[in-house]
Amino acid sequence: MKRILLSLLTSCILQASYSQDFIRTETQANLSQIRNTNGVAVADFDQDGDLDIFFTGINNFTPADETTWNHLMKNNGDGTFSDVTVEAGFGIQYVNNGLKAERGEKMGASWGDYDNDGFPDLFLANSRLDQLYHNNGDGTFTDVTLQAGVAGCNVCYSATGLWWDHDRDGDLDLYVSVLNNENIMYQNNGDGTFTDVTEALGLAGDNTITWSSVAIDAGKDGFLDLYNMNDTQINEFFENRSGQKYNEASRAYRLDDEGAGMGIAVGDCNNDGLFDLYVTNIFNHHPNPLFIDQGNRRYADQARALGVDNTGWGWGTAFLDYDHDGDEDLAAVNGPIDKLYGDQQPDIDNFFFKNMLMEEAMRFEDISASSGFTGKAKSKGLEVFDYDQDGDLDLVVANMEEPAYFFENRTIHNDNQPAAKNWLQIRPEGTTSNRDAFGTTVKIRIGEKWLYRYHHGAAIFGQSIKPVHFGLGDATMIDEIRFTWLTGVTEAIYDVPANQSLHFREGDGTVVREDAGTGPVSGAIVEKDFAKPNPFYNATTLHFEMAKPGMLELAIYNATGRLVFKTKAELAEPGVLDVPWDASAMAPGLYFYTAMFNDKKMEGKMVKGGK
């Protein structure tokens, strides 16, 4: 009888373990030797199609002690990672020869392609002197800190680097969060060098303890503003004035949280098309705010009402749709109880909150224990990404004294989740915009419902280059995907099947399927500038590339709205349909066209020049 009961108990335990959404797999993934880390960030550094991981070690580099190292872990594409730190050019690492830092010698790792060559470069935030590594494109890196001019100052204690295109000139600039001095703003000169423009832009004189920063267009004017998370001081919000000057406006935007700001997450947790901000604080001193964008250059803190105000001693945090139901859930990790504050309480579990928007109403439910996202380590950095390309999002956590946590998401494979687990991943690539497409908004439409994502990669102690992810529920087809690039230009794809990973290139309408599956990339149209040449003089041709047959109706109007040309053309099979337009009798000026194809509408404009 005892054996039967024991057998039943064992069966129940195994079933409960299997039904958890997250399973810790750092040993299987070959990450269990990574310990004593602050930051974590991911990017496909070798451009082989999967995301690799960089960890920053806390302690001063000692060659004989790998627990003091930064680590570059290459994704092997089979569920495991290999340590390529030495062969990639990180065999000799940073050593702080000055005053030792309380919270670690090496802090943040930020991926960003600052020279737009297609290979992610890496900025490392350290105590006293920072580092910039250029990706050589052959799996190795070169330290270019001095020639680039981004070493910082020899008394600065940097926490996190933020890559962003503050002036929309097509390359990434760099903002460095500093704990004991002024934050630093570097302008990318476009030639591999940077210029300190902190004072020139009105960003000097803050002297705050800034752990992390995020760039977001809160003012809705097309330029990215800057929000700083400050420890025991009011968080700062700098309004971007067309890339020329910044104005501190935290009180006006109601973002002046006076807590102990650490981490930051950006997401649209109520699916209204406006991006919300979640900040981790030290709960004993101040609860976490969840700033909901009100749409009028104002935010409202609704953290307590929504159930996410207390996550203990919060550090890394992220929004993600872990269960593919169409809304964004929330993860937050807890770090060390800082001896500077004198707190003696034990370490606290990490937190995971399920967004209940799709089930009932806008609120979050704590499912930390049942989901499997647990662990009482001194956690710092958090990153979310699909390491095995199965369509769901996995999590990696940097821990100060224990091995890194690696949580594999089993949602797609678990029977305790609904069958509706469809998904879509998109990697936007800028051409006129910065290559990483940081600052791009991607939204998708399923029927009458829209879902929204903001592509930026920023977090505390790290910045990542990774695809945008959507959970689709039971939807098997996306009616429309629309990109709003940082330039202000919008493009769209229509009729896209679910459960695939896509790569979309700005401006030329190129869409490539990146996962190993089969099937169409899209069902109908990629919206772009269809007229070539444009501008033109006497004639031009409108090119339409279709992935299925149908009837095209084209109408062209002059600047006053008068119809000047109309035609129909049928495409019998997928391919390219060219429609020439002889405009030799038309006056020079601006012309607008509208094309309908199988009830899908495309619009654009053309310019006829004069000779």
Secondary structure, 3 states (H helix, E strand, C coil): CHHHHHHHHHHHHHHHHHHCCEEECCCCCCCCCCECEEEEEEECCCCCCCCEEEEEECCCCECCEHHHCCEEEEECCCCCEEECCHHHHHCCCCCCCCCCCCCCCEEEEEEECCCCCCCCEEEEEEEECCEEEEECCCCCEEECHHHHCCCCCCCEEEEEEEEECCCCCCCCEEEEEECCCCCEEEEECCCCCEEECCCCCCCCCCCCCEEEEEEECCCCCCCCEEEEEECCCCCEEEEEECCCEEEECHHHHCCCCCCCCCCEEEECCCCCCCCEEEECCECCCCCCCEEEECCCCCEEECHHHHCCCCCCEEEEEEEECCCCCCCCEEEEEECCCCCCCCCCCCCCCCEEEEECCCCCCCCEEECHHHHCCCCCCCEEEEEEECCCCCCCCEEEEEECCCECEEEEECHHHCCCCCCCCEEEEEEEECCCCCCCCCCEEEEEEECCEEEEEEECCEECCEECCCCEEEEEECCCEEEEEEEECCCCCEEEEEEEECCCEEEEECCCCCEEECCCCCCCCCCCEEECCCEECCCECCEEEEEEEECCCEEEEEEEEECCCCEEEEEEEEECCCEEEEEEEECCCCCCEEEEEEEEECCEEEEEEEEECCC
